[in-house]
């Protein structure tokens, strides 16, 4: 640890966002960067805890004390190496991770956690811009071929890990471009797509084969037969719907459809299909999560007249939440850069029905609900009967995802599912089908990018063990 | 039960090897050799006056042993009707024989036969009359038949003496090889033409009565040597009473294991020509299964019999310190250096009184920690004893009063009546041979050889090697970098909460399976920094192949090393040295990886054979090397190889003929080097560690050149080795080497027996198979072609890492505990305990235990309050933790009826007041530690328990240091020190060098606060049970067994990891030993060490604990998140910091702690209900309630065997398993009762009182109880000056005027023993020789050692010289004395000391505050002063001159000192001969104070304008 007292003398300093009235006119990344000196000072605030809760809280187990010390000392290359020992893509997580580490940082106790996420992004950028990252193809190939289905963060991490170990990896992607939700889900203003391309070209140079626009679907059996192992990383594609009156009206779309459409704008491959746009509309986003927030930011940039975001749950406390004390992830009010850009946020509203004219939406009826804790400490909802009408001509449903798309690939493969209809996988990420493994949202339900990467790494380790004959797999798991 | 005179066999965790003893000794000699019965009678009186130095067993009647050695009483023998020839023509001695007729017959026949072989006859056998009826039960059951035999032959004098010796050794050997049921039941007490020993399992008072011979007026002698024993055990062993054949020993030989082994190895090089026999006739020289003192006596006797003079032999075995800091002639240094090549010192505290019948005398070891006072009378009598005042004399009868000084001896030839003093004796010895010339011509100094060869520091395959030898990122960053940058070992904080090596699923180096042992109570650790003058790492390596008994220049053909660590350069020179025929051969420490354990075993066998062949081929050096590792060959663990070869060569008697040098990549940290040396390595070349340094330098990770990095690294190893040695009280590497001061934990007995010379291993564990597997695993990794894992792994040994070593305190457990106690949710708390109790893989030994169930209804179980009373919190000082944290704990514990502990740092008297709501922030337990910070009468009286901290779990055997920058005003105030001045806690308590000293401190504390419970805190290690037994016999009310897992605010990392044992082992051993000795009923047993849950408490209770300590868990409840940064003062949660802004972050509340302890108690109740018991008392010590529970999947862990932990001694049926009675403190009749009564008025209404008393050395701790009464009423303010005045005449016992309160003046005419004015709290003590003395007071010793230890205020005036360590840790008292021994003013932090006379070595070591003035007319003071922390100047400032003059005037006023008068008469001239000793830090603080005052003045002036 470079400076044991830094945390006392140096305050947390975030790079902050570009000014609202500038950033809403483009899709460039909203977050700014600190100069290298400030960055070092921020890294110096890390106390190298005897029990680093940040490291524990990180799904990847990033060893923050070790690489932040390197940042403090200006050893960027070493920082990058330490970071990539646990995290394949620090340039992604450094931008979009909700930073569970920072919430668990011991300095969070005094509300000044280390800027771990920004530090991480800085390490990755420094390493890329200074040319420290060069393709490092494996010296020896194992002769084993692996197919990864899906090119989201889980699939990519799995591919990267397996390639490092000398296996030959092919990544199949149904969409026209590689990246999964990284590319089509997350708006550019949070993650510029060039960042993804930069990583992909590196991976390609190291020998990974990408097959975009190649839906596998029913061909899965052939692939299983042709490859030594297969990893399913197709995500959790089935969105949660809101089956109330008027759902079939025009102008109601799933959030992902909306975000995908926007993201496709930047791709030369973008198709000619009808585009959902918020331009000139009063937008209502239903669902108060991160995806909803992305819809807000995107709507603003597209030129919406107004944006409202509603949520069925009550408004969380603003700073502290006794229910989720440190080192847990705090359930508190989260105001994103998108929220700052202009939107009305409301809570405890249940959507009763969609009201339209000529088959087109023009209002939504909502009802205020009340939440109370029952005897077991669980929140229960009661309707108050107090309703109101919200005028809107564009409704975006950001209610999360329920499980993977079961038709096609999964159905054909006939892998065992768990109670929530996710693909059931074991300690080695193996599924009920021999040679077939699973990683990411397809096994755990929709979750964070960082969890997807972790899951991809774990599956890679399982596959490697399987290929080397080290792992004694139990009988195929059955549900 | 059949009680024979033996220790119990090794059983459970008890191992007889660990028995200790300590004692009182005395010697009376008529210098002119006249014989009288008076000498015998007075000898017995001396013994009787030291009865408090011996001890009694649980029956309070059986003594630990007492005896007397006298010259053969020829006339008395004739009067018994035994037809002996004239004096010197026959030999006689007492024999202990078995009671069994047949066995006795066999013994007598054996004796007769052996005598016959040597042309000797058994002239007569006399039944020695004894009074068996006075014995205690235990002693009586084991009483032998005692006979006196008389032996004649056609020889006399020396020749006969030698023959008797050879016969005795042969008889001993026959007995050893016999079928006697109990081998030691036949024992020859002595057999000599000169002297005879009477001894037995008696108390000092019983000796006279038991042997009526001794009171017969015709029994005469010109000398008597007496000894009373204080043993840690109460097992009936008659033969271990002292004196032995030549000596009586008060002390302990710490290096005994090594000394015995080396002696065995040495036998092949001893050809006792002078004895007229071969070594085989008398082998083994050391009689097995005896005490350390007996072994010392055996070897001494062997040397003397082989023709080496008594002083010569003693100087070889127990040499004084002769490094640069000691004023000795170069010839004498050469004498010592020459002999240091032949034999390692027998190191450890020792007062040795000895006699061969003609010569008699005494000596002290190099440290001189045991007292030895003497006086010589005008009628030529010398009395030398552990204490002064053991015999009364008229003042006019005394010619000289003195004491032995460290390393010095004094001998009287009773035949010629000449008294030889040390200097004379030693110079004669030094002249006996041209030692200096021999050394100069033959001994090579490696440092002085240079070579033109270039040596590479970067090994081939560097990164593979790192992996192969298991280097981790932490090894490099947390160990090696601090070592090579700072030149010292890194510091860490909090405890070790990782699994034992055997429970870890990470591959371990073999080193990790060993733990350092350390000294506690029975012998003191040493301060290797402040008392460097006794320490040495110097060694000589080479081959010895000549008869060591013949002085010869050839013995000096050796290589001298200043440090055992060889740089690559030095190692290269050594390997290629051809000088004087030196030859080196290299033996590879490698085995075929694919052959696994079998391959390893084979490699070891071959290595041993090759080593033996190297000896036979006349090589001087064997290099055991693990260079050459490749894909097929894996390295043999270096420790295994070294130890195997070392022990193999010893068994072949060939070890001394060769040096074992280890060239290894494996060793990197201090513990590794200590282990290699402790198991026999002569020197070590850690080439990969140097490779790491080279890499760090080249990659610019450190900004040093290689040479400096290497120098720092070696320096830090040297320091570390000194520290590890000094922990055990060992001063020289020569005696540490091969001494095996370690124990194995989790290693199979098969391995320790085969390769580690029977090192203790109690729970079984890894065998050769596992060791090979772990080695091969690392080896395989290092040669994997995988490119992606270039950098080293961080295995999380120190900090938590998710995939690293498991930690008991991890994010889950920490946050669960905090949440539960904060929310007050028992449900959450159960989640926490589930995480702890049901963890998947075991971390602690307790994880292998479960209790048996037989449920009852929980309502029947005793209430929560009955259980929380048994809870205490750990001793965390105010200073290590913040005020807020400290007080929160105290409030919570007081609320719960438990006890909090002050720790070592005093307590603000404000906290003694009870708040209006009845709550209180007063800590119930006041700790008394080696630094004695803030230990005043008031502090001691405000306690329910006084705890003597002998050792601390995280750093047993070490002291601490609070750097000056952390000592702010508040801390300085509570510690009675000065802000800004560093505070050093010495490793030992300077008033506990032995078990009888501990008894004395307990007595002191009991006197000052009779209502407080006295407890003694020990740390778990093998042998702690026997120490605890000694502590129980020293009358402690409670014993704490701390686990090595315990925490710390700052400690060297290696101590946290590698010293001490888990609490389970120590607790179980203590319980078993106390029960075996039937001492358990007298004491409360408490345990701590990472206790967290109700199950932990239940487990500890069943293993014997009645009370339970919590420290880390309490801190965590208050917000600690285990940053492990306590030592940096940067605790971000305000717990372990003094920083004001950080303290504001403290969010702990007493309610959280109350929740925690209530939950724990509730859980205990649940467990009790499950087990079917209504109260905790019912399960204490009932180990049958615990069973083994297999834990975890780790195959190594499956090999753990905990049966010894659960063992119950046979006699548990009748003996108490928990505290049932109490101690008899014997304070009802102390002199203070009278003093208190007479002072009633004075104390009540401050009316002056005065009285006169006579006093003797049996009046101990005089003044303590009185001061307690005063402090209870008036606090530290005490009474007005001189309110109470007592005049004493005689020899005061130990601790005279201890904690003496303000307003009390003690005036003593006579002399005084050790520890006078201990903890002086404002009182005044005046000591003068009695009127009528004929000697000059300033040339004679009037008071003993360690005066004013930890004094906080008051005055002391001494008209005479005193012993060692005057004013040690004085923080405020004023003292004037007329000469002092070694280490004067050590660790002083305040007050003033004036010495009107010479001082010994090492003056002002560690002195950080206060001022000393030394009258130094000879102008040589600077040699004796340790200049590390002080500055010397003349007394020139007017204020100083005035100060000094006032002090001396007062000295004269109180004592009428003639010397003071002489100085005052001519003060202006004499003042120039004074030297002022001023600590640098103190000077700086005073300077700053002055500057501050000036600044304020200026500000004042400016304001006025």
Interface residues (C-beta under 8 A of the other chain):
Chain A: X4 X5 X7 X8 X47 X48 X49 X50 X51 X52 X53 X55 X56 X57 X61 X63 X65 X66 X81 X82 X85 X104 X106 X107 X109 X110 X136 X138 X139 X140 X164 X165 X325 X326 X327 X328
Chain B: X473 X494 X785 X786 X787 X788 X790 X791 X794 X798 X799 X800 X801 X802 X803 X807 X809 X810 X811 X814 X815 X818 X819 X822 X1119 X1121 X1122 X1123 X1124 X1125 X1128 X1130 X1132 X1133 X1139 X1141 X1142 X1145
